[in-house]
Every structure is written in structure tokens, then in C-alpha cells.
Amino acid sequence: MTSASWLAAMITPENDFDGAPLLRKEFTLEEGHGAVVKATLRATALGVYEASINGVPAGPDVLSPGWSSYEWRLRHRSYDVTALIRPTTVIGVELGNGWYRGRLAWHGMSNLYGSELGFFGQMDIEFADGHVQSVASDASWQAGLSATTFNDLYDGQTIDSRRLQQGWAEPGFVPGTGWTGAREVAFDVGRLAEPVGPPVVRAGVVRPVEVFTSPGGKTLVDFGQNLVGWLRFTVQGEAGHTITIRHAEVLEEGELGVRPLRTAKATDTFILSGGQDSFEPTKTFHGFRYAEVTGWPGDLTEGDLEAVVVHSDLERTGTFECSNELVNQLHRNIVWGLRGNFLDLPTDCPQRDERLGWTGDIGVFAPTAAFVYDVKGFLQDWLLDLAAEQKAQDGLVPITVPDVLKYCPQPAEFPAPESSALWSEASVWVPWALWEAYGDLSVLENQYESMAAHTRRVEGLLSPAGLWDSGFQFGDWLDPDAAPDQPWAAKADTAVVATACMYRTAILTARAAGLLGKHDDEASFEALAARVRNAFAEHYVAADGTISSDCTTVYALAIAFDVLLTPELREFAGNRLAELVRDNSYRVSTGFAGTPFITHALTDTGHVDGAYRLLLEEGCPSWLYPVTMGATTVWERWDSMLPDGTINPGEMTSFNHYALGAVADWMHKAIGGIRPLEPGYSRVLIQPQPGEGIDWASTSLKTPHGEVRTAWKYDDGGFRLEATVPDGVAADVVLPDGARHGVTGGTHHFEAALAPAPDYEVSR
């Protein structure tokens, strides 16, 4: 059925009802038109909504419509509700504050987008004779109070089951005292947008592994996995009795470690009715592994609670497994970190008073994300918000999207907002990562204006010499050698980092222009890239090849971005990088800028052994140190938890931050050996590069053309590889001994005469 035009109005209850009102509309089907053929509900809200038809959820989504740049894009969702329609039907809606009116960022501010909740919806019912009956939100709807007395994404939800009104969303319910009407509010329907990405859903359930008593006498529940969502349970107790549940990612000295939450309360409160009550706080979410439960009637057991995992509805596409179980756990941690932070938009962390769409994090993590899950629609939707924010700010790509920080006080330590290397670069790097992963040129077509606008804006920020050496930069944020309270104090000069990033951005924008047939732009951006590259060489590369700052990050970026002018300089940079890595005992010495690229840079310059030792190091700081400390997601800091079990004293100490998990891109390409030779894997390079400490690996990827799979192992003194390629896809297979083979669809077996890699001791 072609959707009917909008007849709906944005409505708000005449009474706010504690910020979580109910709305209902009861109606009867028009007669004389035959059977109902199709019924579609389209809905959105200022806030979050849950829609039901005759008491049955309209769809599986939660926290809809999610968080977009509400000033320009308010997404609506469509539901096929044909099977739920009755002669007398009720549309029921529960509202909550969500991102629209709830607390956002770390300033304690709320109502940043507006002070009134609202609902905008319309059901179109098509009959057998073609007639369409439309029931739309308007002032005839009724509003009442829900059982929720408080709701906030950061602070939690309070549910008083004594206020629950049974049957309120079903036919025949008679609204009693306290129900009011609704009123229409001004709303520009031009802001309505079809969603490009998937909805947020309940994606699974995790049950407790242990219920225990803390040293302070608190009842704690361990779910064994740091996750994002909420608890669900059924309980019976005395009317008015209160159960309080606090959430945290870690324990400290045996108690709930809540300091990393900063001001986020992450607390849900449940008031019992006296009968059997079922609770599920769907108007908030928490990042947690542990829950502290107070007031449970009787003895709490593992079977009394379950954790509901919540994130965007994404399809798993890539897998990785190898002989080293610590590396396997690292990969699982990376996947869980993505799941927790891909909740409607790519956030930095899911637990504290932040949870923002930081552009720098996804700018470097997008290739990893596009391997393990199908994130094409998810990230395309976010990129539309990025472009909208950018257009409203004269080409400036903000550091968070949606850019709620523009409504907040400017931090004293940062100057006025300006384009920021690596962070603003997401406008170019993310579309390019999607193009490489999926081969869909429409991604570049849709984002080209944004890509070009960012690149031109930064061109205007360059010095006369062609360097990006002015203005505030995050640089190699969270360098492990920086003090906990000075995350910007990295070894790498911020101008060196920014100029290298600008070269990559300019050359990728030029390539996008060429693919789209914009050849004048292509030439212009190529010239810009050449100017920046030459400036980098003149001002930052010494005659002997040393790069200014002489630290791992600057060499990693120079190699990975191909900034260096000659093969000799590249060889020197690779050798110097390997030397610095070795001199640091293979412990990580890079922050947000260098970490995603250092293993690639080592491998691409012939130092595969150094890349493996860097990955497999267990001493702090390293990728595996958190694994040895029991981590089940990737941490924000290499030492978010110190070796003595205490929490890092820094203010930013998240235990679920995916950015440093970008190393999985190297794991997939170098250990697993799968990378695209053409966008979308229409041609594939299969080139596992084995190294010390891993004896076998198995990797798979569902590409747009079918599944690519590799499995290699050391066996009988040699190297054996099994590679599966989809029908119609050509692959170049390169073995560790240098032998090359061209294959097409099917499963193929190869051998190379190599001795197994020796084991070695890692420091701890």
C-alpha cells in the first residue's frame, strides 16, 4: 500500500504525568468496505515511545525513534499491524523522556531539545475495495498516567506498579479520574525522515552467573559479561515495598564500582503492588556487568533476574578465532563493545553521563565494525545527521553527532569549536570505509557534499606552508604515557598528527570525486593532497628520515597513510617504528590516533613479528592486559583498572569503549588474511600472515557476493590453508612463502613448506 499523506498532528498530554504519560485512541472500523487488507502504523515522538495495538506491541523495537539531529531529522518508523486490527481497536502509546528531554552530556543539563514530550502517529487501514481509513494523532486522543514515575537514560527509571492501569490500551477501557485530553503543538512535518538504519531491539538475554554478598553486606549479582540494557524480573511482595537496583561495570574492593559513572545514577527503583509484578524498565538503559539489589523480598537467587541486552538490530557478518584464547577473548570483547555502543548511533561509552556519538571513535573503528556486523544502514543514517549538523555549522564537522555539545557550556580547557583532525575526519573516513566494505557507490554519492565541505574547510585552516598546525587538536588522545588528568598530553606533536590525517582525507576525497565523475574536484583535491604531503616532508621529516616527535604514532600514521615521498623513507620509518616498539618491550605506546594503525604499519613494512608481539603482549599497557584482568569489553584506557584491582583515578575511565578495539581490523586482514581488492569484495585478497604465538586461525566474512572463509594452521612442519570464495568472485591467494595463486568460486587448499612458529615468553 502506498502510504497515505500525513493527516497527523504532534500532540502532547495536557498533563505531563511525571514525564511518562500514556496516550490512547479508541476507534471502530468503517463498514461497507469488505475485509481489512493492510494496516500500517507510522509513528514518531519527541522523546521515546512504545506503541501497541489492542495491548499488543506494534513492533519489537524499543527506545524509538532513537536519537537523531532532531532539529533537522526526526525519524519515524512503520509497523505492519494488520493482524492486530479488530472491529474496535485501540492505539496505545507510552512516552518517555529519552534523548529529547532527558539528561545529556556531563553538564547536568536536560530539556536541550525541548521541554514538551510529543507523539506523532497515523494508522492507515486499507480495505478490500481500496478504501483507506486513517486514524491520526490529534486533540481527540486521551492521556493518562503510567506506572513510571521517573525516567532518564543516565539516572534510571522508577516504576510504581500500584499505578498500573490494566487494560488501558485495550477496547472497552473506561478512563477514570486523572485522565485528560491531548493538545496539538506546532510541528514542522518537513523534519520527518524515513529511517535508514535498523531499530533498537532486545537482542538477547544474559542470566546471572553468581549472586553473592559484598564485604559491606550488599547483595550483588554478577552477569559475567559487561553489557548494555536493563534487568527484567517478576516478583511478589508487600504493597508499597521498594526494590532498588544499582548498576556498574566493575567491582572495587568487592563493592559496586560507581565512580566511573560520574554523575549518572544508573539506578532503577521498583515499588510493589502486593500481587505478582513483572518489571522491565524500557525507558532507560545501563552499561553494567554487576547489579546491587536492595530490598528483594526473601533470598535472591540466580534464577530470579535476567539481563536484557539492547542494541541496534544488526546482522553478524564476520567471525574470527585462533589458537590463542586470550586473543579470542579480546575479539569477543571488541564485538561486545560494538554491541553496547551501537545503540541507535555509535557512542563512545554506554554507562556514564556521556554516551555521545564521538566522531573520532567511529572514524577509526568503522572498518572493524563493517567486518563483524552489517553496519551499512546504521552508519549511513548517522552520516545523514553528521551532514545536517555540518551544514548548519558552515562546514564544521563537530566532535559529536548529534551535536548536543553546542547547547552546553564550553569547557575551559578547550577553545571555541573548530575542525579537529581524526574526529572531524569521520565525514570522509566513515563513508570510505563503507564503500570499501559494501561497494555501494550511493554511500559516496550521498555523502560527497559533506566529504568535500570538510576537506575544503580544513584546506582553509592550513598554514601558508601547507600544514595543519593551528587550533586545538585532540591529537593522539589518551597516550598511555600521558597523566590520567591530561589525556591530550601525548608524545606525538598534534600538528604532525593533524597534517598526516589531512593528507589521507584529501586523497580519499579526491578518489571519491573521481569515482563520481567529478574530475575537476578530483584534480583539485589531488593537488591539495600533494601540497600537504610535500609540506609534511619538508617540515616534519628530517634528512635521515626521522619524523618530528620520533614516536610510534607519527611513524604509524606516516606509513599507514602513505605520506612519505620515497620507498627509502618508508623503509626507514618501518625500521624505526619496529625499533621503538621493541625498545618499549612491545607494550602499547600509542593513543587514539596511532593505535588503529600501528599493527598495519608494522606488517606493511615487513615487521610482522613486531605486530604479533605487540598484539600478544600481556603487560600493561597492552591489548591483552585488560583480558588478563577479566575484561569482557574493551576499555577506554589501557589501564582503566590498575594491576592492584583499583580503578584508574582519571575522570574518563570507561570499561566499554570500542575505539582501541580497532586492532581487530588488522586481525581480520593480517591474521585472518581477508581483505578486499575491489570495493565490496568483488575481488578478494587472501593473504594470511602468520607470526609467533598463533598456530592456527579461522576467519569468515559474509560479503555482498557471498561468504569468504579462511582457515590456516601449522601442520607436519608446514603451513596449510583452506580458502573458500563465493561463486563469481576472483581471489588472489598469497602464501607465506611468496607463492601466488589466482582462484575463483569454491573451496581451495594450499600448502607452504614453513616450520611452525616458535613459542615465546611474554612479560606480565
N, C-alpha and C positions, 0 to 999 in steps of 0.2 A: 504494500500500500504506500502510495506517495503521501508523505506527511502533510497534514493539513497546515495551513498557515497558523501562526500564533494568535490565539484569542486570549491567552492568559495574562494576568496582571501579577506583579510582585505583591505579595500580601504579607502582612505581619500581624501577629496577635495583638488584640487591644490590651492584653496584659502580658508582661514578659515571662511570667511563671518561672522564676528562678533561672532563666536562661536556657530552659529545655522544654519548650511548650509542645503540646500536641495540636495537630490540625486534622480536621476530618470533613469530608464531604460525602453525604449520602444521596444517591440518585437512583432513579429507575430507568430501565431501558425503554427507548421509544418503541412503540408497537407498530406492526404492519409492514415490517421490512424484512421479515424472514430471520434466519439464524445469524448469529454473530460469526463473521468470517475471520476477523482480525481485530485485536485491541492492543494499542500501543500507548504506553505512558512515557511521556518525556518530562524530565524533572531536573531542577537545579535549586540552589539555595544560596542565600547569603548566610554563611555558617556551614554546618553539615546537616545532612538529612538521612533518614531511613524511611523509605516508602513501603507501604503494604496495601494489598487489595483484599478486602474482607478478612483482615487479620493475618494474611499470608504474605511474607516478604516478596516485594516485586522482583527482586534480584538478589544475587549473592554478595553484592558489593557492600562495603562499609566505609564510613568517613567520606562519602561522596558529598559534593563534587570534587573533593580534594582541594589542593592549594595551587592556584594559578595566579597570574598577574591580574588580579580582579579588576583593576582599573580599566583594562582593555579586553580581557578574555575571561568570561565566566562560562565554564563548560557545562553542558547538560548531558544527561545520559538517557538512553531509550531502553524500554523494557517491553518485551512481548508478554502481555498479561492475559492473552486470550483465554487460557484455561481457567483463569480465576474469576472471570466475569459471571455474575448471577443476575436474575431479573431485578433484584435490588442490590446495589453494590456500594461499598464504602471505600473511598480512597483515604488512607490514614498516613499521616506524616509525623515523625518525631524530629524535632530540630535540636541542634546543639551549637555551641559557640565556634568550635573548630578553629581554623586558622584565621577566619574572617574577623572574629570578635574576641578570640582568646588571647592569652599572653603570647608574645613573640619576642625572640632575642633576649638579651641579658639585661635589659634596662628596666624590667618590671612593668613594661607598658602593654596595654591591651586596647581594644577598640581602634586599632590602627587603620583598618579599612572602613569601619562604620560602627555605629552604636546600636543599630537595629538588626535583628535577625529577619530573614525573609524566606518565603518559598515561592517558587515559580514553576507551575506544572500544568500539564494538559494531557488528558486521555482522549484519544481518537478511536472510536469504535466503528468499524466498517461492517455493514450488514450484507446479506446475500444479494440484495437488489442494488448494491452500490452506494446506498445512503450512508453518510458518516455522521454520527452523533459525537459532539465534542463536549467534554466536561473540563472546564478550566478553572484555575485558581482565581478567585475574586472575593468580593466582600461578603458573599453568602456563606463562606466557609465558617466553621465553628472552631474555637480554640479552647484548650483546657490545660490543666497542669499535669505533668508526668510524675513518675516516681523519682526522677532525677532532680535533686535539689541543688546540685553544684556540678559544673563540668568545665574542665580545662585540659588542654593537651599536655601541659607541663605538670600541672598540680594534681590531676586525677579527677575522679568522679565520686559523688555521693549519691547513693540510691536508697530511698526510704520506701520499702515495699508496702508500708501501711498506706501509701498514697496511690498504689497501683489500682487502676480502674479497669477491671476485667471487661473485655468485650468492647472497649471504646472504639476499636477500628472495625467493628462488625455491624451488619444491618440490625436495626431494632434497638440499638443502644440509645438510651434517653439521657442526654447530658443533664447533669444535676447542677447544684449550686457551685458557682465558681467558673463555670464555662462562660465564655464570652464570644463575641464575634471577631472577625478579622477586618482589617482595613487595608486598602490599596496604598502603595507607596510608589513614588516616582522611580522609574527604572528604564534605562535605555536598552531596548532589545537588541540593538546593534552590538552589544557586548557579548551576546550569546555565541558560543562556539561549540561545534562538534568536537568531542574528544578524539585525539589521535592515538593516545596511549590507552592501556588497559585500566580497569578499575582496581581499587584496593579491595582485597578479599581476605577471608580467613583461609590461610594457605596450609594449615596443618595444626596438629596438636602435639604438645610435649608434656609428658607426665613426670611427676617428681621422681627423683632417684633417692631422696632421703629427706626425712623430717627429723629435726634434732633441736636440742636446747642449747642456746649460746651460753658463754660464761656468765653473762649478765641475766640469765634466766628467760631470755626471749625465745619464742618458738620460731624457728627458721626453716624454710623449705628450699631445697636445692633442686633445680630442674636439670642440672648437668650440662646446660647449654645456655650461653648468653644469647638472648632472643629479643624480638620486639613484638609486643602485643599486649595481652591482658590475661587475667585469670577468670575462669568460669567454674561455677560450682553450684550445687544445690544443698541447702542446709535447713534445719528446723530448730527453732529456739523460742525463747520467751519474747512476746511482743515488745518492741522498743529496744531490745538488746542490740548492741552495736559490735560489728566486726570491723577491724581496721587492718588494712594490708599496705605495707610499705615495700617499695621495690628498689633494688640496687644490682649493679653488675658484679660486685666483688664483696668479699668479706675483709675486714681488717681487725686483727686481734680477736677473731672469732665473732665479731658483730657486723651488722649491716654497714657496708662502706658507702655512706651517703655524701661525703664531702665532694666527690667529683660531680654530683648533680648540681652543685652550686645552689641556686635558689629554687630549683624545681622540687616541689614536694613529692611528686610521684607516689601519691597516697590515695588509695580508694577506701571509701567508707560505706558500709552496708548496714542498714537498720532493718531488723527482722519484723515480720508481721505477726508472728505467733503460729502460723501454719508452715507449710513447706514452701520455701522460697528458692527460686533459681535466679542467680545473679550473673550478669555479664556486662561490664562497663564499656560499651561500644562508642562512647563519646570522648575517649582519651586513648592514649597508648603509652607504653613504658618500654624502656630498654633495660632488661634485667636477666639475671640468672637466679638470683635469690629473692625470696619474699619473706618479710617478717609479718607474722599473723598474730594479731592481738584480739582476744575476746571470742575465740572459737568455742562454741558450746561443746563441752566434752573434750575428748582426746582427738587431736588432728592426726590423720594418717595419710600415707601417700595416695590412697585411693579417693580422697575427698576433694582434691583440686586437680585442675588441668590448665596448662598454659596454652592459649590460643595464639598461634603465630600469624601475624598480619603483615602483608606487604602487597605491592602491585602484582597483578596476576600475570606472571612471566613464564614462558616455556623454557625449560632447561635444554641447552643445546650442546654444551661442551663438558667433557669429563677428563680427569687426569688422575693417574695413580702410578706409584713407583715402588721400588723395593725399600725405600726409607720411610718408615712410618711417621717420623717427625715431619717430613716434607708432606706426606699425605694429610696430616693434621693441619699443617699450615694451609694447604689448599682448601680443606674443609672450612677453616677459619675465614679464608677470603670469601668463599661462597656465602657463608652465614653473614659476613659483614655486608656483602651486597644485598642480601635479602632484607636485612634490618634497615638499611639506609635507602633502599629503593621503594619507599613508601610514598607513592604518587609523584615524587620528584627525588633527584639524587641529593640526599642530605649528607652533611659531614658526620653527624652523630645522631642517635635516636633517643638519648636519655636525659641530657641536661637542659638548661634553659638556653637552647640554641636551635639545633635541628634545622639548619638553614641550607639552602641549595648553593653551597660554595662552589664557584666556578672552577677554581684551581684543582680541587679534588677530582671532579669528573673529567676535567681536561686531560689528566694523565691516566685516569683509570678506565676511560671509555674502551680502549682495545681489549682489556681484560674482561670487562662487562659484556662486550659483544661476542666473546667466545663462550662464556659459561651460560649465558641466557640470551634469548632473543629480546634485545632491548631497542629494536629499531623504532617502534611506535612510541615507546616510553620516552626515549631521548628526543625524538622528533617533537613530541608535544612540549617538552621542556625547552627545546630550542625556539619554539614559537614564542614562549614567554621571554626568553633571552632577547629575541629580536624586538619584541614590543617594548621592553624596558630600555633597550639600547636606542631605539628610535626616539623615545621620549626624552632621552638624555644626550641628544646631539652626537650620537655615535659611540658614546661611552658604554662599554660593557661593564656592568657593576660586578662587584666581587661576590655577590649573592643574587640568585634568581629563584623565585621572585625577590625583588629588591626591597625588602621591608626596612632595611637599614636606612633608607633615605628618609624615613619618618622618625628616626631615632637620633639622640644626641651623638655628635661626632666625638669619638674617643680622643682624649687629649694628646695621646702619643702619635696619632696619625693625622696628617694634613688633610685638606679637602680632597674628596674622591677624585681620582684620575685613573686612566687606564693602567692596569697592573699586569706586568709580564707573568706568564703562566696562567694567572687567574682569568684575565680578560681574553687570553688566547683560546679559551674554550669555544669561543664563537667560530673559530677556524678548525681547531683540532678535533672537536667532537664530530662535526659534520664529516670531516675527512675520515675519521675512524669508522663511521657508519658506512661511508662509501666503500672503503676497503673491505669491510665485513660483509656487506649485503649487495654491493654492486648496483644499487638503485640510484640512478642519476638524479631522480627527483629530489633526493635529500640535498644535493648541492644546488639544484635549481631553487628550491625553497629558501635556502639559507645564504645564497650567494650575496644578496644585498647586505646582509649582516656581516658576512666574512669580509667583504670589500670595505664596508664602512669602518670596521675595526682597524683593518690594515692601513687604510688612509689616515685614520685618526692618529695612530701611532707614528706614521710617517711624519706627521706634523709635530710630534714631540721629540723627534731626533735632533741631536745637536748638529751644528754645521758640519762636523766631522763624520756624521752618519751613525753615531752611537746613541743608544737609549740609556742615557746616563744622568737623567734628572728626574725629580719627583720621587715620592715614596714607593718602595718596592718591598713585597714580602720576601723576595729572593728565595734562598734555599731554606725556607721556613722549617723550624724545628730541627735544625742541625743538631745531632746528638751531643756535640761539644758545646752548644750554647747553654747558658744558665737557664734553669727552669722558668724564671720570670722574664727572660729575654729571648723569646723564640725567634726573633728576627736577627739575632747576633750570630750569623753564620760565618764560616771561613770564606765562602765564595763571595767575591765582590758582586753586589747586586747589579751593577751596570754590565758586568761580564755576562751574568745570567740573563738579564733582560735583552741584551743585544743578540745573544745566541738564539733566544726564543723568537725574537723579531725576525731573524733570518728564516727560521723554519716557517713562521707564519706567512711571510711574504712569498716564499717559494710554493707553499701549499695553496695559497690564494691564486697564484699565477697558474698552477696546474688546474685548479677548478675553473678558472676563466677559460683556459684552453679547451677543457672538456665540454664547456657550454658554448663554445664558438665565439667567445668574447675576446677576439685576438688583440684588439688594441689594449684592453685591460691586461691581457696576458703579458704583452711586451712591457707594459708599464710596471707591473709587479715584478717581472723578472729583472728589470733594471734596478728597481728598489732593492731586491734581494742581493743583487751583485754589489750595489753600493754598501749595504750593511755588511756583507761578507768581507769586502775589501777593507772596510773600516775596522772590523774585528781583527783582521790580520795585522793591519798597520799599528793599532793601538794596544792590542791585548796579547799578541803573540811575539815573543822575543826571537831574536835571530837564531838561537839554539833550539827553538820550538817550545820553550816554556810558556805556558799561558798564565796571564795575570791571576793572582791568588794561589796558583800552584797547588790546588787541592783536587780531590777526587771529582767533585761535582763539575768543575769547569771542564775537565778533560772528558768526562762522560757526556756532557751536553755537546761539546765541540765535535766529538766523534759521532754520536747518535744523530745529530742534526746536519752532519756533513758540512760544517762551517769552514773547515781547514782547506787551504788552497791547493796543497800538493800531497801526493802519496807519502812523501818523506815526512812531512809534518804530521800526517795522520799516524804513521808508524811510530814516530816519537811519542805522540800523545798516548797511543795504546800502551807502549812500554812504560811510560811514566805513570799512567793510571795503574797498571799492574804492580809497579813498584810501590806506589803509595798504598794500595790495598794490602800488599804483602807486609809492608812496614807497620801497618796498623793491625797486624795479626788477624787479618781477614774479618775484622769486626766492622760493622757499618759505620761510615763516616759522612754520610750524605743525609740531606733533609728532603723536603717535599719535591724540590726541583731535580736533584740528582738521582734519588733512589729509583724512580721508574725506569731509568735509562742505563744505569751503571753496568748491570749484567749484560745487556745488549752490547754496550760499548766494548766490554772486555772480550766477549765472544767474537764480535765482528772484527777485532784486531788480532785474533789468534791466541787469545788468552782464556780459552775455555776452562782450563784448570782453575784459574783465578776466580772465574764466575761461579764454578761449582763450590769452591771452598768458601766463598763469600756467602752463598746460599746456605751451606751446611754448617756454618759456624753456630755454636750454641752459647758462647759467652755474650754478655751484654755490652754493647748493643748489637743485636742481630735479628734476623727474621725468626730464627728458631728459639731464641731466648724466651719470648713470651709463651711458646709452645711448651717449653720445659717447665714454665711456671703455671701450667694448667689453663692457658688461654684457649677459648673456643671461638673467638673472633679476633680480628686484627686490631691492635691498639693504636691510639693516636701518637703516643710517644713510644720509642723503643723500650723505655723503662717506666711505663705507666705504673707498674708495680716494681718496687725495688727488690733486690735479692733477699732482703730480710722479711719480705711479705708486707711491708708498709707501702702505702700509696704515695706516688711521686708528689712532692709538695707543690708542683706547678698548678696554676689555676686551670689550665687546659689539660685534663687528664682523663680522656675518654678511653673506654675499653672496647669501643666498637667504632672504628674509623677505617674506612676501606682504602684510603689513598696509598699507604705504604704496601698494600697488597697488590699494587700494580706489577710487582715482580712476577706474578702469575702469567703475564703476557710472555715473558721470557721462558718460563717453564713450559708453556704450551708450544712455543716456536722452537726453542733450542733443545730441551729435553724431549718433549713430545715429537718435535720435528714437523709441525704442520704450520704452514703459512701460505697466504695467497700470492700467486704470481700475477694474477689479474683480479680486479675487484670482484667480490662476491664468490671467490674461489672457483671461477670458471676455468682457471688453470691453477694448479697447486704445486707448491714445492714441498717435497717430503725429504727432510734432512735432519734426522736426529743427530745430535752432537753429544755423545756420551762423555762422562767425566768421572773422576774419582768419587766414590761414595754412593753411587747409584748403579745397581746391577741390571735393572730392567725398568721399563716404563710402558704404560699403556695409555693412549690418548685418543679421544674421538671428538668429532665436531659435526653437527648437523648443519650443513651449508644450504644455501638456496637451491643447490643442484643435487643434494643427497648427502649421505654421511661419508666423511673421510675418517679413516681409523688407522692408527699405527700401534704396533706392539713390537718392542725390541728387547733383546736380552743378550747377555754374555752366556755362551753355551759351548762346552767342549773346546775351550780355548779360542773361540771365535765370536763374532758378532752376527746375530741373526735378526732379521727384520721381516715382519709381516705388515703389508700396507694394503688397505682397501680404498679404492677410488670409485666414485659414483659413475654410472654409465654416462657417456658423453663428455666426460671430463678428462683432460690430459694432465698428467703429472710428471714432473721431473723428480727422480729419486737420486739423491746423492748420499753415498755411503761414507762411513768414517775414513776409509782408505782412499777416498777420492774418486772411486768408480761412479759413473753416472749412467742412469737408465731412463729411458722415456717409456711411460706406460699409459694405458687408458683404463676404462672402467673394469672393475673386477678386483680380486684379491691376488696379491703377488708376494713372492717370497725371495729374499735376498740374503747373501752371506758375505762376510768380510773376515779375513784372517787377522784378527786382533787378539792380543792377550787380554784377559779380564782386568779391569781397573783395580789397583790395589786398594785395600782399606787404609785409612789413616786416622790418627787420633785428632780429635777436635778439642780445643780448650773449653773450659767451663768456668 
